[in-house]
Amino acid sequence: MKRFHVYFYGPDANALRSTFEQAASRLESLPKLFFELDGSFVWSPDRSQQIDGMLYDAQDQIQYVDLQGQCSLESWRKLITAIVGGPSEDCVVMVIPTRELKILPAFEQSIWGV
């Protein structure tokens, strides 16, 4: 597993199709995830994995999510599903610090080789 730091956006690098409250509710349902009311969270599905995140919202939509850590592809996809609440294939990530934009499948390929 490689470490990553990305900003996660909706389609075309726009806002996600979810409100803060909807995403917070879905995230809080993940076992071993600790969520703060300011939008920050930590998820450690097991000893070898941890993802730190922060939801940024405005105008009743999540504008982007700051995600960094190390995890399996399975855990990554569970987290993304919890954040988005629906299809995510057309979402975009900005890889930090290079600021390179990648569609979600290309990012997953670069980290997990899928």
C-alpha positions as CSV (number, residue, x, y, z in Angstrom):
1,M,0.0,0.0,0.0
2,K,1.2,3.4,-0.9
3,R,0.6,6.6,1.1
4,F,-1.5,9.2,-0.6
5,H,-2.7,12.8,-0.1
6,V,-5.5,14.0,-2.4
7,Y,-8.3,16.5,-2.6
8,F,-11.4,14.6,-3.7
9,Y,-13.9,16.4,-5.9
10,G,-17.1,15.6,-7.6
11,P,-17.5,15.2,-11.4
12,D,-15.4,17.7,-13.5
13,A,-13.7,18.8,-10.3
14,N,-16.9,20.4,-9.0
15,A,-18.8,20.0,-5.8
16,L,-19.9,16.5,-4.7
17,R,-23.6,15.6,-4.9
18,S,-23.9,15.3,-1.2
19,T,-24.6,17.5,1.8
20,F,-22.3,17.6,4.8
21,E,-25.0,16.1,6.9
22,Q,-25.6,13.2,4.5
23,A,-21.9,12.4,4.2
24,A,-21.4,12.7,8.0
25,S,-24.2,10.2,8.6
26,R,-22.8,7.7,6.2
27,L,-19.2,8.1,7.5
28,E,-20.3,7.6,11.1
29,S,-21.8,4.2,10.1
30,L,-18.3,2.9,9.3
31,P,-16.8,0.9,12.1
32,K,-13.8,2.4,13.8
33,L,-14.3,5.8,12.2
34,F,-14.2,8.8,14.5
35,F,-16.0,11.9,13.1
36,E,-15.9,15.4,14.5
37,L,-18.6,18.0,14.0
38,D,-16.1,20.3,12.2
39,G,-15.9,17.8,9.4
40,S,-12.6,16.1,10.4
41,F,-12.4,12.4,10.7
42,V,-10.0,9.5,11.2
43,W,-10.7,6.0,10.1
44,S,-8.4,3.1,11.0
45,P,-10.1,-0.1,9.7
46,D,-7.1,-2.1,11.1
47,R,-3.6,-1.6,12.4
48,S,-2.0,-1.2,9.0
49,Q,-4.5,1.3,7.6
50,Q,-5.4,4.9,8.5
51,I,-7.1,7.7,6.6
52,D,-7.4,11.2,7.9
53,G,-9.9,13.4,6.2
54,M,-11.7,16.8,6.3
55,L,-15.0,17.6,4.6
56,Y,-15.2,21.2,3.2
57,D,-18.7,22.4,2.5
58,A,-20.5,25.5,1.2
59,Q,-23.8,26.3,-0.3
60,D,-25.3,23.1,1.1
61,Q,-22.8,20.8,-0.8
62,I,-19.5,19.3,-0.1
63,Q,-17.0,21.3,-2.2
64,Y,-14.1,18.8,-1.7
65,V,-12.6,16.4,0.8
66,D,-9.0,16.4,1.9
67,L,-7.9,12.8,2.3
68,Q,-4.5,11.4,3.3
69,G,-3.2,8.1,4.6
70,Q,-2.6,4.5,3.6
71,C,-5.3,1.8,3.1
72,S,-6.3,-1.1,0.9
73,L,-8.4,-0.5,-2.2
74,E,-11.4,-2.1,-0.5
75,S,-11.2,0.3,2.4
76,W,-10.7,3.2,0.0
77,R,-13.8,2.3,-1.9
78,K,-15.9,1.9,1.2
79,L,-14.8,5.4,2.3
80,I,-15.5,7.0,-1.1
81,T,-18.9,5.3,-1.1
82,A,-19.7,6.7,2.3
83,I,-18.6,10.2,1.3
84,V,-20.4,10.3,-2.1
85,G,-23.4,8.1,-1.4
86,G,-23.7,7.0,-5.0
87,P,-21.6,6.4,-8.2
88,S,-18.1,7.9,-8.0
89,E,-16.4,6.8,-11.2
90,D,-16.6,10.3,-12.6
91,C,-15.2,12.0,-9.5
92,V,-11.8,13.7,-9.7
93,V,-8.8,13.8,-7.3
94,M,-6.1,16.3,-7.1
95,V,-2.8,14.6,-6.1
96,I,-1.0,16.6,-3.5
97,P,1.7,18.1,-3.8
98,T,1.9,17.9,-7.6
99,R,-1.6,19.3,-8.1
100,E,-2.2,16.8,-10.8
101,L,-5.8,16.1,-11.6
102,K,-6.9,12.5,-12.2
103,I,-10.2,10.8,-12.7
104,L,-10.9,8.4,-9.8
105,P,-10.1,5.2,-11.8
106,A,-6.8,6.5,-12.9
107,F,-5.9,7.5,-9.4
108,E,-6.8,4.0,-8.1
109,Q,-4.7,2.5,-10.8
110,S,-1.7,4.6,-9.8
111,I,-2.0,3.6,-6.1
112,W,-3.3,0.0,-6.1
113,G,-2.6,-1.1,-9.7
114,V,-6.2,-2.0,-10.6
